[in-house]
Amino acid sequence: MVYIGVTVYTSLLGKLAEKGLEGLEEDEGGEEEGDGAMFIPFIGTTKEVPPKPYRGNDPEWQEFVAISQNALLVNRIKGSYWYVQKIT
């Protein structure tokens, strides 16, 4: 029963995707998918993995601590981020 539902579901989505892509131009350097495969995430099949905490001797954590203690550098980083956001 599930196999029939998945088959019908994917065939309908495939037809809708083909109709939606008909008017789009192909990228000049793009690759073409020859097998017609499509990824469909099913609800309940994904699992969120909690991130591991940083250790005190991790170089990335040490750099974060060094930057966070330098107020001038923090303001420069925030200012450059604001400038990038304003342009885009």
C-alpha distances in whole Angstrom, upper triangle without the diagonal:
4,5,5,6,9,10,11,12,14,16,17,19,20,22,23,24,26,28,29,30,32,35,36,38,38,39,42,42,38,35,33,29,29,25,24,22,21,21,18,19,16,18,19,19,22,25,29,31,35,38,40,44,46,49,53,54,51,53,50,51,55,55,53,56,58,57,57,60,62,62,63,60,58,59,60,56,55,57,56,52,54,55,52,50,53,53,49
4,5,5,6,9,10,10,12,14,15,16,18,20,21,22,24,26,27,28,30,33,33,36,35,37,40,39,35,33,30,27,26,23,21,19,18,17,15,15,13,14,15,15,19,22,25,28,31,34,37,40,43,46,49,50,47,49,46,47,51,51,49,52,55,54,53,57,58,58,60,57,54,56,56,52,51,54,52,49,50,52,49,47,49,50,46
4,5,5,6,9,10,11,12,14,15,16,18,20,21,22,24,26,27,29,32,32,34,33,35,37,37,33,30,28,24,23,20,19,17,16,16,14,16,14,16,17,16,20,23,26,29,32,35,38,41,44,46,50,51,48,49,47,48,51,51,50,53,55,54,54,57,59,59,60,57,55,56,56,53,52,54,52,49,50,52,49,47,50,50,46
4,6,5,6,8,10,11,12,14,15,17,18,20,21,23,24,26,27,31,31,33,33,35,38,37,33,31,28,25,24,21,19,18,17,18,16,17,15,18,19,19,22,26,29,32,35,38,40,44,46,49,53,53,50,52,49,50,54,54,52,55,58,56,56,60,61,61,62,59,57,58,58,54,53,55,54,50,52,53,50,48,50,50,46
4,5,5,6,9,10,11,12,14,16,17,18,20,21,23,24,26,29,30,32,32,34,37,36,33,30,28,24,24,21,19,17,16,16,13,15,13,15,17,17,20,23,26,29,33,35,38,42,44,47,51,52,48,50,47,48,52,52,50,53,55,54,53,57,58,58,59,56,54,55,55,51,50,53,51,47,49,50,47,45,47,47,44
4,6,5,6,8,10,10,12,14,15,16,18,20,21,22,24,27,27,30,29,31,34,33,29,27,24,21,21,18,16,14,12,12,10,12,10,13,15,15,18,21,24,27,30,33,36,39,42,45,48,49,46,47,44,45,49,49,47,50,52,51,51,54,55,55,57,54,51,53,52,49,48,50,48,45,46,48,44,42,45,45,41
4,5,5,6,9,10,10,12,14,15,16,19,20,21,23,26,26,29,28,30,33,32,28,26,23,20,19,16,14,13,12,13,12,15,14,17,19,18,21,24,27,30,34,36,39,42,44,47,51,51,48,49,47,48,51,51,49,53,55,53,53,57,58,58,59,56,53,55,54,51,50,52,50,47,48,49,46,44,47,46,42
4,6,5,6,9,10,11,12,14,16,17,18,20,22,25,25,28,28,30,33,33,29,27,24,21,21,18,15,15,14,15,13,16,15,17,20,20,22,26,29,32,35,37,40,44,46,49,53,53,50,51,48,49,53,52,51,54,56,54,54,58,59,59,59,57,54,55,55,51,50,52,50,47,48,49,46,44,46,46,42
4,6,5,6,9,10,11,12,14,16,17,18,20,23,24,26,26,28,31,31,28,26,23,20,20,18,15,14,12,12,10,12,12,14,17,17,19,23,26,29,32,34,37,41,43,46,49,50,47,48,45,46,50,49,47,50,53,51,51,54,55,55,56,53,50,51,51,48,47,48,47,43,44,46,42,40,43,42,39
4,5,5,6,9,10,10,12,14,15,16,18,21,21,24,23,25,28,28,24,22,19,16,17,14,11,10,8,10,8,12,12,15,18,17,19,23,25,28,32,33,36,40,42,45,48,49,45,46,43,45,48,47,46,49,51,50,49,53,54,54,55,52,49,50,50,46,46,47,45,42,43,44,41,39,42,41,37
4,5,5,6,9,10,11,13,14,15,17,20,21,23,23,25,28,28,25,23,19,17,16,14,11,11,10,13,12,15,16,19,22,21,23,27,29,32,35,37,40,43,45,48,52,52,49,49,47,48,52,51,49,52,54,53,53,56,57,57,57,54,52,53,52,49,48,50,48,44,46,46,43,41,43,43,39
4,5,5,6,9,10,11,12,14,16,19,20,23,23,25,28,29,25,24,21,18,19,17,13,13,12,14,12,16,16,18,22,21,23,27,29,32,35,37,41,44,46,49,52,53,49,50,47,48,52,51,49,52,54,52,52,56,56,56,57,54,51,52,52,48,47,49,47,43,44,45,42,40,42,41,37
4,5,5,6,9,10,10,12,14,17,17,20,20,23,26,26,22,21,18,16,17,15,12,11,9,11,10,13,14,16,20,19,21,24,26,29,32,34,37,40,42,46,49,49,46,46,43,45,48,47,45,49,51,49,48,52,53,52,53,50,48,48,48,44,43,45,43,40,41,41,38,36,38,38,34
4,5,5,6,9,10,11,12,16,16,18,18,20,23,24,20,18,15,13,14,12,8,9,8,11,11,15,16,19,22,21,23,26,28,31,34,35,39,42,43,47,50,50,46,47,44,46,49,48,46,50,51,49,50,53,54,53,54,51,49,49,49,45,45,46,44,41,42,42,39,37,39,38,34
4,5,5,6,9,10,11,14,15,18,18,21,24,25,22,20,17,15,16,15,11,13,12,14,14,18,19,22,25,25,26,30,31,34,37,39,42,45,47,50,53,53,50,50,47,49,52,51,49,53,54,52,52,56,56,56,56,53,51,52,51,47,47,48,45,42,43,44,40,38,40,39,36
4,5,5,6,9,10,13,14,17,18,21,24,25,21,21,18,16,18,17,13,14,12,14,14,17,18,21,24,24,25,28,30,33,36,37,41,43,45,49,51,52,48,48,45,47,50,49,47,50,52,50,50,54,54,53,53,51,48,49,48,45,44,45,43,40,40,41,37,36,37,36,33
4,5,5,6,9,11,11,14,15,17,20,21,18,17,15,13,15,14,11,12,10,12,12,16,18,20,24,23,24,27,28,31,34,35,38,41,43,46,49,49,45,45,42,44,47,46,44,48,49,47,47,51,51,51,51,48,46,46,45,42,41,42,40,37,38,38,35,33,35,34,30
4,5,5,6,10,10,13,13,16,19,20,17,16,13,12,13,13,10,12,11,15,15,19,21,24,27,26,27,30,32,34,37,38,41,44,46,49,52,52,48,48,45,47,50,48,47,51,52,50,50,54,54,53,53,50,48,49,48,44,44,45,42,39,40,40,37,35,37,36,32
4,6,5,8,10,13,14,18,21,22,19,19,16,16,17,17,14,16,15,17,18,21,23,25,29,28,29,32,34,36,39,40,44,46,48,51,54,54,50,50,47,49,52,50,49,52,54,51,51,55,55,54,54,51,49,49,48,45,44,45,43,40,40,40,37,35,37,36,32
4,6,7,8,12,13,16,19,21,18,18,16,16,18,18,15,16,14,16,17,20,22,24,28,27,27,31,32,34,37,38,41,43,45,48,51,51,47,47,44,46,49,47,45,49,50,48,48,52,51,51,50,48,46,46,45,42,41,41,39,36,37,37,33,32,33,32,28
4,6,5,8,9,12,16,17,14,15,13,13,15,16,13,15,14,16,17,20,23,25,29,28,28,31,32,34,37,37,41,43,44,48,50,50,46,46,43,45,48,46,45,48,49,47,47,51,51,50,50,47,45,45,44,41,40,41,38,36,36,36,33,31,33,31,28
4,6,8,10,13,16,18,16,16,14,15,16,17,14,17,17,19,21,24,26,29,32,31,31,35,36,38,41,41,44,47,48,51,54,54,50,49,46,49,51,49,48,52,53,50,51,54,54,53,53,50,48,48,47,44,43,44,41,39,39,39,35,34,35,34,30
4,7,10,13,15,18,16,17,16,17,19,20,18,20,19,22,23,26,28,30,34,33,33,36,37,39,42,42,45,47,48,52,54,54,50,49,46,48,51,49,48,51,52,49,50,54,53,52,51,49,47,47,45,43,42,42,39,37,37,37,33,32,33,31,28
4,7,9,12,15,13,14,13,15,17,19,17,19,18,20,22,24,27,29,33,32,31,34,35,37,39,39,42,44,45,48,51,51,47,46,43,45,48,45,44,48,49,46,47,50,49,49,48,45,44,44,42,39,39,39,36,34,34,34,30,29,30,28,25
4,7,9,12,11,13,12,15,17,19,18,20,19,22,24,27,30,32,35,34,33,36,36,38,40,40,43,45,46,49,51,51,47,46,43,45,48,45,44,48,49,46,47,51,50,49,48,45,44,44,42,39,39,39,36,34,35,34,30,30,31,28,25
4,6,9,7,9,9,12,14,17,16,18,18,20,23,25,29,31,34,33,32,35,35,37,39,39,41,44,44,47,49,49,45,44,41,44,46,44,43,47,47,45,46,50,49,48,47,44,43,44,41,39,39,39,36,34,35,34,30,30,32,29,26
4,6,5,8,9,13,15,18,17,19,19,21,24,26,29,32,35,33,32,34,34,36,38,37,40,42,42,45,47,46,42,41,38,41,43,41,40,44,44,42,43,47,46,46,44,41,41,41,39,36,36,36,33,31,32,31,28,28,29,27,24
4,6,9,11,14,16,20,19,21,22,24,27,29,33,35,38,36,35,37,37,38,40,39,42,44,43,46,48,47,43,42,39,42,45,42,42,46,46,43,45,48,47,47,46,43,42,42,40,37,38,38,34,33,34,33,29,30,31,28,26
4,7,10,13,15,19,19,20,21,22,26,28,31,34,36,34,33,35,35,36,38,37,39,41,41,43,45,44,40,39,37,40,42,39,39,43,43,41,43,46,45,45,44,41,40,41,38,36,37,37,33,32,34,32,29,29,31,28,26
4,7,10,12,15,15,16,17,19,22,24,28,30,33,31,29,32,32,33,35,34,37,39,39,42,44,43,39,38,36,39,41,39,39,42,43,41,42,46,45,45,44,41,40,41,39,36,36,37,33,32,33,32,29,29,31,28,25
4,7,9,12,13,14,15,17,20,23,26,29,31,29,28,31,31,32,35,34,36,39,39,42,44,43,39,38,36,39,42,40,40,43,44,42,43,47,46,47,46,43,42,43,41,38,38,39,36,34,36,35,31,32,34,31,28
4,6,9,9,11,13,16,19,22,25,28,31,28,28,31,32,33,36,35,38,41,41,44,47,46,42,41,39,42,44,42,42,46,47,45,46,50,49,50,49,46,45,45,44,40,41,42,38,36,38,38,34,34,36,34,30
4,6,6,8,10,13,16,19,22,25,28,25,25,28,29,31,34,34,36,39,40,43,46,45,41,41,39,41,44,42,42,46,47,45,46,50,49,50,50,46,45,46,44,41,41,42,39,37,39,39,35,35,37,35,32
4,6,8,11,14,18,21,24,27,29,27,27,30,32,33,36,37,39,42,43,46,48,48,44,44,42,44,47,46,45,49,50,48,50,53,53,53,53,50,49,50,48,45,45,46,43,41,43,43,39,38,41,39,35
4,6,9,12,15,19,21,24,27,24,25,28,30,31,35,35,38,41,42,45,48,47,43,44,41,44,47,46,45,49,50,48,49,53,53,54,54,50,49,50,49,45,46,47,44,42,44,44,40,39,42,40,37
4,7,10,13,16,19,22,25,22,23,27,28,30,34,34,37,40,42,44,48,47,44,44,41,44,47,45,45,48,50,48,49,52,52,53,53,50,48,49,48,44,44,46,43,40,42,42,38,37,40,39,35
4,7,10,13,15,19,21,19,20,23,25,27,30,31,34,37,38,41,44,44,41,41,38,41,44,43,42,45,47,45,46,50,50,50,51,47,46,47,46,42,42,44,41,39,40,41,37,36,39,38,34
4,6,10,12,16,18,16,17,20,22,24,28,29,32,35,36,39,43,43,39,39,37,39,42,41,40,43,45,43,44,47,48,48,49,45,43,45,44,40,40,42,39,36,38,38,35,34,36,36,32
4,6,9,13,15,13,13,17,18,21,24,25,28,31,33,36,39,40,36,37,34,36,39,38,37,40,42,41,41,45,45,45,46,43,41,42,42,38,38,39,37,34,36,37,33,32,35,34,31
4,6,10,12,11,12,15,17,20,23,25,28,31,33,37,40,40,37,38,35,36,40,39,38,41,43,41,41,45,46,46,47,44,41,43,42,39,38,40,38,35,36,38,34,33,35,35,31
4,6,9,8,8,12,14,17,20,22,25,28,30,34,37,38,34,35,33,34,37,37,35,38,41,39,39,42,43,43,45,42,39,41,41,37,36,38,37,33,35,37,33,32,35,35,31
4,6,6,8,11,14,17,20,23,26,29,32,35,38,39,36,38,35,36,39,39,37,40,43,41,41,44,46,46,47,44,42,43,43,40,39,41,40,36,38,39,36,34,37,38,34
4,6,7,10,13,16,19,22,25,28,31,34,37,39,36,37,34,35,39,38,36,39,42,40,39,43,44,44,46,43,40,42,42,39,38,40,39,35,37,39,36,34,37,38,34
4,6,8,11,14,17,20,23,26,29,32,35,37,34,36,33,34,37,38,35,38,41,40,39,42,44,44,46,43,40,42,43,39,38,41,40,36,38,40,37,35,38,39,36
4,7,10,13,16,19,22,25,28,31,34,35,33,34,32,33,36,37,35,37,40,39,38,42,44,44,46,43,40,42,43,39,38,41,40,36,38,40,37,35,39,39,36
4,7,10,13,16,19,22,25,27,31,32,29,31,28,29,33,33,31,33,36,35,35,38,40,40,42,39,36,38,39,35,34,37,36,33,35,37,34,32,36,36,33
4,6,10,13,15,19,22,24,28,29,26,29,26,26,30,31,29,31,34,33,32,36,38,38,40,37,35,37,38,34,33,36,35,32,34,36,34,32,36,37,34
4,6,9,12,15,18,21,25,26,24,26,23,23,27,27,25,27,30,30,29,32,34,35,36,34,31,33,34,30,30,33,32,29,31,33,31,29,33,34,31
4,6,9,12,15,18,22,23,20,23,20,20,24,25,23,25,28,28,27,30,32,33,35,33,30,33,33,30,30,33,32,29,31,34,31,30,34,35,32
4,7,9,12,15,19,20,18,21,18,18,21,22,20,22,25,25,24,27,30,30,33,30,27,30,31,28,27,31,30,27,30,32,30,29,33,34,32
4,6,9,12,16,17,15,17,15,14,18,19,17,19,22,22,21,24,26,27,30,27,25,28,28,25,25,29,28,25,28,30,28,28,31,33,31
4,7,9,13,14,12,15,13,12,16,18,16,18,21,21,21,23,26,27,30,27,25,28,29,26,26,30,29,27,30,32,30,30,34,35,33
4,7,10,12,10,13,12,10,13,15,14,14,18,19,18,20,23,24,27,25,23,26,27,24,24,28,28,26,28,31,30,29,33,34,33
4,7,8,7,9,8,6,10,12,11,12,15,16,15,18,20,22,25,22,21,24,25,22,23,27,26,25,27,30,29,29,32,34,32
4,5,5,9,9,7,9,12,12,12,15,17,17,18,21,23,26,23,22,26,27,24,26,29,29,27,30,33,32,32,35,37,36
4,6,8,10,7,7,11,11,10,12,15,15,16,19,21,24,22,21,25,26,23,25,28,28,27,30,32,32,32,36,37,36
4,6,9,7,7,10,12,11,13,16,16,17,19,23,25,22,22,26,26,24,26,29,29,28,31,33,32,33,36,37,37
4,6,5,6,9,10,11,12,14,16,17,19,22,24,21,20,24,24,22,24,27,26,25,29,30,29,30,33,34,34
4,5,5,6,9,10,11,12,14,16,17,20,21,18,18,22,22,19,22,25,24,23,27,28,27,28,31,32,32
4,5,5,6,9,10,11,12,15,16,18,20,16,16,20,19,17,19,22,21,20,23,25,24,25,28,29,28
4,5,5,6,9,10,10,13,15,17,19,16,15,19,20,17,19,22,22,21,24,26,25,26,29,30,30
4,5,5,6,9,10,11,13,16,18,15,15,19,19,17,19,22,22,22,25,27,26,27,30,31,31
4,5,5,6,9,10,11,14,15,12,12,16,16,14,16,19,19,19,22,23,23,24,27,28,28
4,5,5,6,9,10,12,14,11,10,14,15,12,14,17,17,17,20,22,21,22,25,27,26
4,6,5,6,9,11,14,12,11,15,16,14,16,19,20,19,22,24,24,25,28,29,30
4,6,5,7,10,12,10,10,14,14,13,16,18,19,19,22,23,24,25,27,29,29
4,5,5,8,9,7,7,10,11,10,12,15,15,15,18,20,20,21,24,25,26
4,6,7,10,8,6,10,12,11,12,15,16,16,18,20,21,21,24,26,26
4,6,9,9,8,11,13,13,14,17,18,19,20,22,24,24,26,28,29
4,6,5,6,9,10,11,13,14,16,17,19,20,22,23,25,26,28
4,5,5,6,9,10,11,12,14,15,16,18,20,21,22,25,26
4,5,5,6,9,10,11,12,14,15,16,19,20,21,23,25
4,5,5,6,9,10,11,12,14,15,17,18,20,21,23
4,5,5,6,9,10,11,12,14,16,17,18,20,22
4,5,5,6,9,10,10,12,14,15,16,18,20
4,5,5,6,9,10,10,12,14,15,17,19
4,5,5,6,9,10,11,12,14,16,17
4,6,5,6,9,10,11,12,14,16
4,5,5,6,9,10,10,12,15
4,5,5,6,9,10,11,13
4,5,5,6,9,10,11
4,5,5,6,9,10
4,5,5,6,9
4,5,5,6
4,6,5
4,6
4
